[in-house]
Amino acid sequence: MKEIKIYIASPYTKGDTAMNVRFQMDIADQLIELGFYPFTPLYFHFQHMFKPRHYTDWMKMDFVWLAQCDCVIRFYPVQNGELLGSHGADLEEQEAKRLGIPVFYSIEEVVNYYK
């Protein structure tokens, strides 16, 4: 099977940022276990802790990596009973669609598409 690179798009600043980073790490782990190659942009959280940059810098970097991926998986996690949307993830989803990169909304959709 081809090495499928998956960009994970989900909230960062809305809700608890630590929980959001953990959420993406959990998703990445599930995708790795299934044989995929996830890109987890919220790992930049740790870079930002030591060397903060402007939001637009991070989005530009995200778009460069997104363009290298085979698909995007978009999540709307729930924290404290609230469904979390995300302006940044909205932009990532729009960019993927603009580039003709498939966007999925669950791991199950990704598995059904590629396996």
N, CA, C and O of each residue as an XYZ file, in Angstrom:
460
protein
N       0.846     -1.198      0.000
C       0.000      0.000      0.000
C       0.880      1.246      0.000
O       1.917      1.290      0.661
N       0.458      2.231     -0.733
C       1.141      3.521     -0.762
C       1.153      4.119      0.650
O       0.227      3.895      1.429
N       2.172      4.857      0.966
C       2.269      5.526      2.270
C       1.369      6.765      2.253
O       1.760      7.812      1.736
N       0.182      6.646      2.811
C      -0.824      7.702      2.781
C      -0.527      8.725      3.875
O      -0.529      8.408      5.064
N      -0.274      9.957      3.443
C       0.007     11.059      4.369
C      -1.298     11.804      4.643
O      -1.977     12.258      3.722
N      -1.633     11.918      5.929
C      -2.909     12.517      6.332
C      -2.662     13.741      7.205
O      -1.993     13.660      8.235
N      -3.202     14.858      6.784
C      -3.124     16.101      7.545
C      -4.304     16.135      8.515
O      -5.452     15.972      8.100
N      -4.030     16.346      9.804
C      -5.092     16.393     10.811
C      -5.460     17.855     11.066
O      -4.610     18.647     11.474
N      -6.714     18.212     10.830
C      -7.213     19.574     11.048
C      -8.230     19.549     12.182
O      -9.254     18.871     12.100
N      -7.932     20.296     13.240
C      -8.845     20.386     14.384
C      -8.504     21.645     15.161
O      -7.457     22.246     14.922
N      -9.361     22.057     16.084
C      -9.140     23.308     16.814
C      -7.848     23.316     17.627
O      -7.372     22.284     18.099
N      -7.306     24.513     17.770
C      -6.160     24.720     18.649
C      -6.498     25.744     19.731
O      -6.410     25.438     20.920
N      -6.883     26.952     19.332
C      -7.066     28.028     20.311
C      -8.442     28.034     20.962
O      -8.608     28.612     22.037
N      -9.422     27.410     20.342
C     -10.758     27.368     20.944
C     -10.808     26.183     21.911
O     -10.465     25.058     21.545
N     -11.232     26.442     23.127
C     -11.203     25.410     24.150
C      -9.839     25.389     24.819
O      -9.108     26.379     24.787
N      -9.508     24.285     25.410
C      -8.247     24.112     26.131
C      -7.160     23.669     25.159
O      -7.265     22.596     24.566
N      -6.111     24.485     24.986
C      -5.083     24.162     23.988
C      -4.375     22.845     24.296
O      -4.068     22.083     23.380
N      -4.114     22.571     25.568
C      -3.448     21.312     25.920
C      -4.317     20.119     25.544
O      -3.820     19.121     25.024
N      -5.605     20.226     25.806
C      -6.520     19.142     25.426
C      -6.594     19.002     23.907
O      -6.718     17.892     23.389
N      -6.519     20.116     23.201
C      -6.568     20.080     21.738
C      -5.332     19.395     21.160
O      -5.433     18.604     20.223
N      -4.164     19.706     21.727
C      -2.932     19.054     21.279
C      -3.024     17.557     21.571
O      -2.695     16.733     20.717
N      -3.464     17.215     22.758
C      -3.602     15.796     23.136
C      -4.577     15.083     22.188
O      -4.330     13.946     21.786
N      -5.666     15.739     21.838
C      -6.647     15.171     20.916
C      -5.971     14.794     19.599
O      -6.144     13.679     19.108
N      -5.192     15.734     19.021
C      -4.521     15.434     17.749
C      -3.511     14.313     17.909
O      -3.370     13.478     17.015
N      -2.801     14.280     19.037
C      -1.833     13.210     19.271
C      -2.535     11.854     19.335
O      -2.025     10.865     18.810
N      -3.702     11.806     19.977
C      -4.469     10.555     20.042
C      -4.932     10.119     18.650
O      -4.867      8.937     18.312
N      -5.397     11.071     17.850
C      -5.817     10.761     16.479
C      -4.622     10.267     15.673
O      -4.724      9.277     14.948
N      -3.497     10.954     15.798
C      -2.295     10.545     15.071
C      -1.910      9.112     15.432
O      -1.561      8.324     14.553
N      -1.971      8.776     16.704
C      -1.613      7.431     17.142
C      -2.541      6.390     16.519
O      -2.086      5.334     16.078
N      -3.835      6.686     16.483
C      -4.787      5.756     15.862
C      -4.474      5.558     14.376
O      -4.530      4.440     13.864
N      -4.146      6.654     13.695
C      -3.824      6.573     12.267
C      -2.534      5.791     12.033
O      -2.444      5.017     11.080
N      -1.538      5.987     12.894
C      -0.284      5.238     12.783
C      -0.556      3.744     12.945
O      -0.038      2.925     12.187
N      -1.370      3.399     13.935
C      -1.707      1.989     14.175
C      -2.383      1.361     12.958
O      -2.257      0.159     12.726
N      -3.098      2.171     12.187
C      -3.786      1.683     10.992
C      -2.889      1.684      9.745
O      -3.325      1.295      8.662
N      -1.641      2.122      9.905
C      -0.693      2.091      8.791
C      -0.600      3.376      7.991
O       0.019      3.393      6.927
N      -1.205      4.461      8.482
C      -1.140      5.754      7.802
C       0.021      6.589      8.347
O       0.650      6.223      9.339
N       0.291      7.704      7.691
C       1.375      8.611      8.064
C       0.788      9.995      8.341
O       0.718     10.831      7.440
N       0.370     10.236      9.576
C      -0.288     11.509      9.889
C       0.695     12.661     10.046
O       1.820     12.485     10.515
N       0.244     13.834      9.645
C       0.934     15.086      9.965
C       0.089     15.788     11.011
O      -1.098     16.036     10.798
N       0.695     16.102     12.127
C       0.006     16.652     13.290
C       0.453     18.103     13.490
O       1.431     18.346     14.198
N      -0.241     19.072     12.882
C       0.224     20.457     12.959
C       0.233     21.028     14.373
O       0.953     21.990     14.642
N      -0.541     20.461     15.268
C      -0.541     21.013     16.625
C       0.726     20.673     17.393
O       0.909     21.157     18.509
N       1.610     19.850     16.824
C       2.935     19.690     17.425
C       3.678     21.026     17.429
O       4.585     21.233     18.235
N       3.292     21.934     16.524
C       3.911     23.267     16.518
C       3.627     24.021     17.818
O       4.280     25.022     18.111
N       2.663     23.548     18.588
C       2.380     24.123     19.911
C       3.665     24.196     20.731
O       3.932     25.196     21.398
N       4.456     23.127     20.675
C       5.681     23.063     21.469
C       6.737     24.021     20.932
O       7.476     24.624     21.710
N       6.816     24.166     19.630
C       7.723     25.151     19.037
C       7.304     26.563     19.442
O       8.140     27.404     19.771
N       6.001     26.804     19.412
C       5.462     28.123     19.750
C       5.731     28.479     21.215
O       5.893     29.653     21.546
N       5.781     27.484     22.083
C       6.068     27.736     23.499
C       7.456     28.362     23.678
O       7.653     29.204     24.555
N       8.399     27.954     22.856
C       9.773     28.428     22.986
C      10.100     29.594     22.071
O      10.900     30.461     22.424
N       9.496     29.618     20.921
C       9.743     30.671     19.928
C       8.414     31.086     19.300
O       8.100     30.659     18.189
N       7.637     31.907     19.990
C       6.322     32.306     19.462
C       6.429     33.027     18.118
O       7.364     33.785     17.859
N       5.449     32.761     17.290
C       5.327     33.423     15.989
C       3.888     33.885     15.819
O       2.993     33.476     16.558
N       3.693     34.727     14.850
C       2.354     35.240     14.563
C       1.505     34.125     13.955
O       2.023     33.224     13.295
N       0.219     34.199     14.182
C      -0.760     33.234     13.669
C      -0.587     32.994     12.173
O      -0.626     31.850     11.722
N      -0.396     34.060     11.402
C      -0.281     33.898      9.946
C       0.974     33.109      9.571
O       0.978     32.409      8.558
N       2.030     33.210     10.366
C       3.231     32.407     10.103
C       2.924     30.916     10.241
O       3.343     30.098      9.422
N       2.178     30.585     11.301
C       1.843     29.174     11.520
C       0.906     28.668     10.421
O       1.063     27.545      9.942
N      -0.052     29.479     10.025
C      -0.972     29.043      8.977
C      -0.235     28.833      7.653
O      -0.524     27.885      6.923
N       0.708     29.708      7.349
C       1.481     29.546      6.119
C       2.253     28.224      6.159
O       2.289     27.491      5.171
N       2.867     27.926      7.302
C       3.602     26.677      7.440
C       2.652     25.479      7.323
O       2.976     24.474      6.691
N       1.478     25.604      7.942
C       0.482     24.527      7.853
C       0.098     24.264      6.402
O      -0.003     23.111      5.983
N      -0.114     25.322      5.641
C      -0.521     25.155      4.244
C       0.560     24.471      3.403
O       0.244     23.690      2.505
N       1.825     24.759      3.690
C       2.915     24.098      2.965
C       2.867     22.596      3.218
O       2.984     21.801      2.286
N       2.694     22.211      4.477
C       2.623     20.781      4.804
C       1.334     20.148      4.292
O       1.353     19.019      3.803
N       0.240     20.847      4.396
C      -1.038     20.336      3.922
C      -0.944     19.946      2.438
O      -1.469     18.911      2.028
N      -0.283     20.770      1.658
C      -0.167     20.525      0.220
C       0.619     19.248     -0.084
O       0.517     18.717     -1.190
N       1.391     18.752      0.866
C       2.170     17.527      0.680
C       1.387     16.270      1.040
O       1.840     15.156      0.778
N       0.217     16.447      1.636
C      -0.559     15.309      2.133
C      -1.529     14.783      1.080
O      -1.919     15.494      0.154
N      -1.902     13.524      1.251
C      -2.836     12.873      0.338
C      -4.282     13.200      0.668
O      -5.149     13.158     -0.205
N      -4.541     13.526      1.927
C      -5.893     13.879      2.341
C      -5.835     14.658      3.646
O      -4.790     14.762      4.287
N      -6.978     15.195      4.016
C      -7.141     15.913      5.285
C      -8.245     15.216      6.055
O      -9.263     14.824      5.485
N      -8.038     15.066      7.348
C      -9.104     14.575      8.213
C      -9.457     15.713      9.162
O      -8.605     16.230      9.885
N     -10.720     16.085      9.143
C     -11.209     17.257      9.886
C     -12.039     16.788     11.066
O     -12.936     15.959     10.919
N     -11.734     17.322     12.227
C     -12.462     16.963     13.447
C     -13.045     18.183     14.123
O     -12.487     19.278     14.070
N     -14.180     17.966     14.760
C     -14.852     18.947     15.607
C     -14.993     18.317     16.997
O     -16.060     17.797     17.323
N     -13.946     18.353     17.816
C     -14.041     17.692     19.123
C     -15.019     18.408     20.055
O     -15.395     19.559     19.832
N     -15.411     17.699     21.089
C     -16.316     18.243     22.103
C     -15.530     18.415     23.395
O     -14.852     17.496     23.855
N     -15.634     19.619     23.974
C     -15.053     19.887     25.289
C     -16.118     20.528     26.147
O     -16.763     21.491     25.733
N     -16.302     19.999     27.338
C     -17.306     20.531     28.267
C     -18.682     20.658     27.615
O     -19.410     21.622     27.853
N     -19.023     19.675     26.795
C     -20.330     19.661     26.153
C     -20.461     20.580     24.952
O     -21.541     20.677     24.368
N     -19.380     21.262     24.567
C     -19.421     22.203     23.446
C     -18.669     21.632     22.246
O     -17.520     21.207     22.370
N     -19.327     21.623     21.081
C     -18.693     21.229     19.836
C     -17.758     22.357     19.410
O     -18.192     23.497     19.241
N     -16.483     22.042     19.237
C     -15.499     23.077     18.926
C     -15.280     23.216     17.425
O     -14.819     22.287     16.761
N     -15.613     24.368     16.912
C     -15.260     24.718     15.547
C     -13.870     25.341     15.579
O     -13.249     25.411     16.640
N     -13.383     25.789     14.445
C     -12.048     26.374     14.400
C     -11.870     27.167     13.114
O     -12.040     26.634     12.017
N     -11.530     28.434     13.254
C     -11.268     29.259     12.073
C     -10.074     28.701     11.297
O     -10.123     28.597     10.071
N      -8.999     28.341     12.010
C      -7.817     27.800     11.339
C      -8.113     26.500     10.612
O      -7.688     26.317      9.472
N      -8.843     25.587     11.266
C      -9.191     24.323     10.616
C     -10.144     24.554      9.444
O     -10.094     23.833      8.447
N     -11.017     25.568      9.565
C     -11.878     25.938      8.423
C     -11.009     26.332      7.235
O     -11.261     25.910      6.107
N      -9.983     27.144      7.494
C      -9.083     27.581      6.418
C      -8.313     26.396      5.829
O      -8.107     26.326      4.618
N      -7.892     25.473      6.685
C      -7.181     24.290      6.199
C      -8.089     23.427      5.326
O      -7.665     22.924      4.286
N      -9.319     23.263      5.747
C     -10.287     22.497      4.955
C     -10.517     23.166      3.595
O     -10.538     22.492      2.566
N     -10.686     24.480      3.594
C     -10.884     25.223      2.339
C      -9.677     25.084      1.420
O      -9.828     24.910      0.210
N      -8.472     25.163      1.999
C      -7.251     25.046      1.196
C      -7.148     23.650      0.578
O      -6.786     23.511     -0.590
N      -7.464     22.627      1.357
C      -7.435     21.262      0.818
C      -8.392     21.135     -0.358
O      -8.030     20.586     -1.399
N      -9.589     21.630     -0.201
C     -10.577     21.555     -1.284
C     -10.109     22.340     -2.499
O     -10.297     21.896     -3.632
N      -9.503     23.500     -2.280
C      -8.976     24.307     -3.381
C      -7.912     23.539     -4.157
O      -7.818     23.647     -5.380
N      -7.107     22.757     -3.422
C      -6.026     21.986     -4.036
C      -6.496     20.639     -4.582
O      -5.713     19.907     -5.188
N      -7.778     20.308     -4.369
C      -8.297     19.030     -4.832
C      -7.899     17.858     -3.946
O      -7.909     16.710     -4.390
N      -7.550     18.140     -2.700
C      -7.180     17.102     -1.738
C      -8.452     16.653     -1.017
O      -9.197     17.489     -0.506
N      -8.707     15.351     -0.971
C      -9.922     14.873     -0.296
C      -9.941     15.254      1.192
O      -8.910     15.256      1.865
N     -11.135     15.574      1.678
C     -11.339     15.902      3.093
C     -12.308     14.875      3.672
O     -13.378     14.622      3.117
N     -11.907     14.292      4.801
C     -12.726     13.310      5.491
C     -13.055     13.831      6.888
O     -12.400     14.740      7.399
N     -14.086     13.238      7.495
C     -14.556     13.712      8.797
C     -14.535     12.627      9.871
O     -15.055     12.824     10.969
N     -13.936     11.487      9.550
C     -13.757     10.431     10.541
C     -12.646      9.502     10.076
O     -12.310      9.448      8.893
N     -12.090      8.782     11.021
C     -11.080      7.782     10.677
C     -11.715      6.686      9.828
O     -11.092      6.173      8.897
N     -12.943      6.333     10.149
C     -13.647      5.306      9.386
C     -13.750      5.678      7.903
O     -13.553      4.826      7.036
N     -14.058      6.940      7.610
C     -14.131      7.389      6.205
C     -12.793      7.207      5.511
O     -12.742      6.757      4.366
N     -11.710      7.554      6.194
C     -10.365      7.431      5.618
C     -10.064      5.956      5.320
O      -9.607      5.614      4.230
N     -10.325      5.103      6.292
C     -10.069      3.672      6.121
C     -10.877      3.122      4.961
O     -10.339      2.393      4.128
N     -12.150      3.455      4.890
C     -12.990      2.949      3.796
C     -12.512      3.437      2.435
O     -12.623      2.707      1.450
N     -11.991      4.634      2.360
C     -11.518      5.200      1.098
C     -10.225      4.525      0.625
O     -10.080      4.223     -0.560
N      -9.296      4.291      1.543
C      -7.966      3.818      1.157
C      -7.755      2.318      1.263
O      -6.793      1.801      0.695
N      -8.598      1.618      1.952
C      -8.317      0.171      2.145
C      -9.267     -0.702      1.366
O      -9.166     -1.927      1.421
